[in-house]
Amino acid sequence: MSLRSWFIAAFMAPLAAAALQAQRTGADSGVDSLLDVKRVYVAELTGGAGAEALRELIIAGLDSTKLFILTDKIERADAVLKGAADDHSFTDTFDSDESLNSRQNEGKSVSSGASTTRTGGLYGGVSIGENESHHVKERKHEAYAAVRLCNKDGDVLWSTTQESLGAKFHGASADVAAKVARQISADYDRARRANERSLPTK
């Protein structure tokens, strides 16, 4: 084999392999709806410092639904969950000012004249004042996640945006992850019922 032929073969071989792999991927993907998804990879989420912790909570939440197989190898997944998330703290301030005032005055005149008639009088006054102010600061957490599930062609199969200031039994991040899991479960069930209704009856 000449040097030119060897160079062409060496250069074209990787391209041919890549084309074959792309053809296989396109042939094997067949993921056009949420119901087609079997294996999910959760990509790194953009956002602040809390994004990675939220990613782990979302993985756990999706796994609890038992709808998909969660994988750490993106090449094995037929859909990828990607998006943005964050959990940050802030201080909520509340100010109030209440006042109560009351005033009362009573009086009676005293006079005397040339006659023997005299009148007596009594004066009195009541004044009440009360002012009360409150300045309350409360430390809170706020979390959000805006995620989408895409197939290998980049088509969006499902998406949701969830946010939380925390729930009764768990924090804001855990609540957001739970909301994502509940939403995808509800949408999956809705799509499954719609699909069953569209099937021809026997």
N, C-alpha and C positions, 0 to 999 in steps of 0.2 A: 504494500500500500504506500502510495506516495505521501510525502509530507503534507501536500495540499489536501489530499483525500482524508488523511488522518485528522487534520485540523477541522475540516468540515464535519466529520463524524463526531469529533469530540465536542464541537460547538453545538451541533444540532441535537445530540442525544438528550441533554438536559431539557431543551425546549420541547422535544417530543414527549418526554416523560411528564413534564408539567401539563402539556395539553391533554395527555391521556388521563392524568389525575383529575383535571378540571372536568373532563367528559364524564368520568366515573362519579365525581361529586354531584354533577348536575343530574345524572341518571338516578343516583341513589337518594338524593335529597327528598323530593316528593313531600316536603313539609310546607303546606299551603295554608294551614289553619292551626288554631290552638290544639285541636283534637289530634293532629298529626305528630305533635311533639312528644317524644319519648325520653330524650336525654338532654339535660340542660346544663350549660356552663354559665356561672355567674361571674361576669367580668369585674375588674376593679372599677369602682364607682368614683366619678369625679366629685369634688366638693372639698369641704374642710377636713379638719383633723378627725372628725367623727365618722367619716365615710367608710373607713375600713371596718370599724366595729359594726356599723349598720349593715355592711355587706355580709358579715358573718351571721348576724341575726336574721337577715333575709334568707340566707342559705338554709339555716335551721328551720325557718318558717315554711319555706317551700318543701323541704324534706318532710315536714310533719303532715303535709297535705296528701302524701303518697300518690300524687298524680304523675310525677316524673322521677327519673333517676338523675341525681345530681352528680356531676363529674368535675374533677379538677383538671381534666385534659380537654382543651377546647377542640382538638381535632376529632375527638370522639363524640362531641355533642352535635345534635341536629338543630339546636337553637341556642342562642346566647342572650342572657339577660344583661342589659347595660343601661347606663344612665347616670344620675347624680343624686347624692344624698349628703346629709350633714346633720350634726347634732351640736347645738351651741347653747350656752347659758346666757341669761340676761337678768337684769334686775327690774322688777315691776314696782313702781312707786305709786302710792295712793295718798292723797292729801285731802283732808276734810276740815272744815271750820264751822262750828255750831255756836250760836249765841242765843241767850234768853234774857230778856229784860222786862221788868214789870215796875210800874210806879203808881202810887195811890196817894192822894191828899184829901184830907177832910178838915173842915173849919166851921166855926160858929162865931158870929160877931158879938162883941160886948159894947153896950151903950148905956148911957145914963143921961137924964135930962132934969128939967126943973121939977118934974113930977116925982113921985116916990117910986115909979116903976123902974126896975133895973133888970137887965138881961145878962146872963153869963154865957161864955163861949168856950169851946174846946177845939184846939187845933192838933192835927196829927198827920203824919206822912209815912208811907212805906215805900221803899225802893229796893228792888232786887235785881241784881245783874250777874250773869254767869256766861263765861266764854270757854269753849272747849275746842281744842284743835288736835288732829291726829296726823301723824306722818309715819306711814308704814312702808317698809321696803321688804320685798319678798324675792328670793332668788329662785328662778325658774329655768327649766330646760325646754327647748323647742327643737323638734326633729322633723325632717321631711325626707321624702324619697320620690324621685320622678324616674321611673324605670320603664323599659320597653323590652319585649321579647322579639328577637329577630331571627329569621332563618339564615342559612348560609349565603343566600343571595342578597341579604340586607333588607328584605321585606319585613315590615313590622307586623307581627301577628297579634300582639296584645300590648297594651300600655296602661299605666295607672300613675296617679300622683296622690300621695298620702302625706299627711302631716299630723303632728300631735304635740300637745303640751304635757303629755303624761296621762296615765290612766290610774284607776283606783289601786290596782295590784301590781303594776309595773311602770317603769319609766317611759320617757318619750320615745327613745329609740326602739325599745322592745314593742311598744304599742304600734309604731309605724310598721315594723316588720310583720307584726300580727295582722295589721290591716291589709298589707300587700298579699299575704297568704290567703286571707279571707276573700279578697277581691278576685284573685285568680281562680280560686275554688268556685266562687259563685259564677264567674264568667264561663268557666269550663263546663259546669253543670248546665248552664243556660244553652251553650253551644251544643252539648250532647243531646239535650231534649229537643232542640230545633232540628238536629240531624235525624233523630229517631222519628220525628213527625214527617220529615221529608221522604223517608223510605217508603217504597210501595207496600201496601198491605197485601197479605196473601189471601 
